[in-house]
Amino acid sequence: MHFNLQGNMERVLAIEKGLEDLRKQLKEHVLYESLHSIEDVRIFMEQHVFAVWDFMSLLKALQRHLTCVSLPWIPVVNNKTARFINEIVLEEETDVNELGEPKSHFEMYIDAMWQTKANTKAIATFLSDIIDGNTTVDALNNLPINKETKDFLAFTFSVIQTEQPHIIAASFTFGREDVIPDMFLEIVKHTEEKEAVDYGKLTYYLNRHIELDGGDHGPLALQMITELCGEDEQKWQDVLYYSRESLEKRIAFWNGISKSLQAQKPSKEFK
């Protein structure tokens, strides 16, 4: 299939320009400066683990739409995009940890939570409810987590439920995957460098993400967007809209964690 490469590049640049304000807010978010102690990191991880989990559903939705996961098998429309998605699934679902053991990145994150003594009860309860057949919304309802965290997950699944690959890819490319390296670099700076504790498992997880996302994922994700949108102007408008919505939900998510961190400070001062 032939695309207007010059026109699509201009559309991608226009989207990048249209996201600059939100990306700046995210990169400069006060949350990063609020992580000063192991207690702060625990609070962060207890909320962020839900974003680590729901990323896999976003990725699996893309795999379902852009590769063949049904029977009988048929060739995919675009092999390069399919390979890109399958490579990310391989890395996210069955990577190897610091010991060389096959594990998903979600499981590595849980291991890091155990190492830092973060509370895993909420995410464990959530997964148990999902396994028992409850919907994501029902499983979230009674959890003692931030409203902003619940809203973040609800938005992700509303994107998935559109069943529109270009919309799902927009959230994945511009609202999630594309901002992870900057986010993780900030977290590493405010944990490993400033705390005299062992963050070995967390550091491995973060550095692994930086390593993977710093390669060719960005250009391939943009190519995926151009292939899914083609010359359809409405789809390009959808991409900008959902990309902004995704970033706004991420900023609100960070706001919620920041409020949780601030709420802990008075009690710390009176210890």
N, C-alpha and C positions, 0 to 999 in steps of 0.2 A: 504494500500500500504506500502511495506517495504522499508526502506531506510537504507543505510550504515551510521549509526549515527556517528561512529567514523570518517569516511571519510568526512562527511558533516561538522562536528565540525572543522576539520582541514581546510576545505575550508572557513568557516566563519572566523576563526582566521587569515587566509591568507588575506582575504579581510580587516579585521580590521587593520592588519599590513600595507596593501597597502594604507590605508587612513590616517595613522598617521600624515604624513607631512601636509596634507590639514586641518585636524582637529586642528592641533596645530596652523596653520595660522589663522584659524577661531576663535579659543578660545582666541588667543592673539592679535586679530585685534585691530588696533589703534582706530577704531570707538568707542569702549567701553570707552576709555579714553577721548574721544572728547565730551561726553555728560556732560556738566557742568551746563547748565542753562535750564530754561523752553523753551527758544527759540530753543535750540539744540534739545530738546526732540520733539518739534513740527515738526521740519524739518525731524527728524528720522521717526516719525509716518506717516507723509504725504507720504513717500515712502514705508515704511514697511507695511502699510495697504494693499497694493496690494499683498504682499506675504501671508498675513493672508487670503485674499480672494482666491488666486489661490490654496492654500493648500486644500480647500474644493473640488475643482475640481479633484485634485490628489486623494483624499480620495474617492470621489464618483466614480471615474474610477475603483478603487479597489473594491468598493462595487458592481459595475455592473458586474465585471468579477468573483468575488469570492463568491457572494451570488446570490440568484435568485430574480431578479427584473422584470421578464417578466411573461407573462401569456401564457398558464397555468403554474402554479407553479410546479416545480420538485425539489426533494431533492438535496442539494448541495453535491459536492464531498468531501469536508472536513468541518465538522461542527465546529471544534475548530477555524480554520482560519476565517470562516464565522462569528462566534460569536465575535471574536476579532475585525473584521472590523465593525460589527454592533454596538458594544459597543463604538467604537471611534466615529462613526457617531452620536450616541445618545449624547455623551458628547460634540462633536463639534457643532452639528447642533441644539440641543435642551437642552443645559445645563441650569442652573439657575444662575442668576446674584447675586450680593450682597444683593439685595432686595428680593430674592426668586422668581423672575419672570423668566419664561422660555425664554431664548434667545440663539441665536447662539453666538459662540465666536467672529465671525466677527462683529455682532451687538454690543457686549460688547466693542469691540475695537473702534468702531465708537463712542459709548457713551463716552469712555475714551478720544477720540480726542476732542469731544465737551467740556469735562471738562477742558482739558488743552488748549482749544482755538486753536487747530490745524486746519488747513484748510482742509475741507472735499470736496471741490468743485470738485477736479480731480476724486476722487473715485466715487462720486455721478454721475458725467457726464459719466464716464466709465460704471457704472452699468445701467444707463438709455439707453446707446447705445446698451448694450448687450440685455436688455429687448426688445428693438425695433427690435432685430433680426440681428444686426451687428455681424460680427465675432470678435473674441478676437483681432486679428491683426488690423482690421479696427478700432475697438474701441480705441486701444492704439495709433494709428498713430498720432492723433492730440492733444494728452494730453501733458500738460506742466510738464512732469515728466522726471527723469533721463533716459538716454539711457540704462544704466545698469539695471534699473528696468524693462524696456520694454524687454530687452534681457532675463532677469530672467523669466518673464512670458512666453515669446515665447518658451524658452527651456522646461518649464513645460508642455506646450501643445504639443510640439514635442514628449515628452515622452509619453503622453497620447495617441497621435495619432499612436504610434507604435502598439497599441492594444495587447501588450505583457505583461501579468500580472507580470512576473518576472522582467521586466524592470521597470514597474510602481512601483512595490514593492521595487525595489532597490533605486529609487529616494526617495520614502517615508521613507524607513527604515534608510538608511545610509546618504542620502543627505538632509533630512528635519527633520523628527520626532526625530531622534537620537541625533541631535545637539541642539534641542530646550532648554532643561533644562539649559545647560551651558550658552547659549545665554541670556536666560531670567534672570538668576542669575546676570549676568553682568549688564544688563539694570536696574534691581532693585537697584543694588548697586550705580549706577551712576545717579539715579533719586531720589528715595525716601529718601535715606540716606543723600544726599548732597544738596538737594533743599528744601527751606522752603516754599513749596507749597503743595496743596492737590492733591495727586495722588491716591486717594482712588479707583476710578474705574479702573485705569491702574494697580495699585498694586493688586487689586483683580484678574484682568485678568491674570497677570503674575504669581501670586501665585497659581492660579487655574491650570495653565499649568504645573507648577513645581510639584504640587500635583499629577496630572494625569499621567504625563510622568515619574515620579519617581517611579511608581509602577511596574506592570508586563508587561507594554507595550513593553519594550525593548526585553525581552526574547521571548514574543509572536511574535514580528515582525521578529526576527531571525528565529523562527520556521516556520513562513510563507515563508521566503526566502528558507529555506531548502526543504520545501514541494513543492514549485513551481519549483525549479531547479532540485531536485532529483539527478540523476547520470549524468545529461546532462552537460558535460564540457563546451560546448559553452554558455549555460545559465549562468554558474558561471562566465565565462569571461565577459559576458554582464553585470552582476551585478557589477563587479568591475569597468568596463568602465563607466557605467552610474552613479555609485555612485561618482566616481571622477569628472565626468562632472558636476554633481549636486552641489558638494561642491565648485568646481571652479566658477560656476555661482553665488553661494551664496557669495563667497569672492569678486567677481567682483561687486555684488550688494552692499555689504558693502563698497567697494572702492568708488562707486558712491555717497553714502550717506556721506562718509568722505569728499569727494571733495566739496559737497554742504555745509557742515559745515565749511570747511576752507574758502570757498568763502564768507561766512558771516562775518568772523572775522575782516577784515579791516574796514568795515562799522561800526562795533560795537566800534572799538577803537576810531573812530572820533566823536562818539556821545557826 
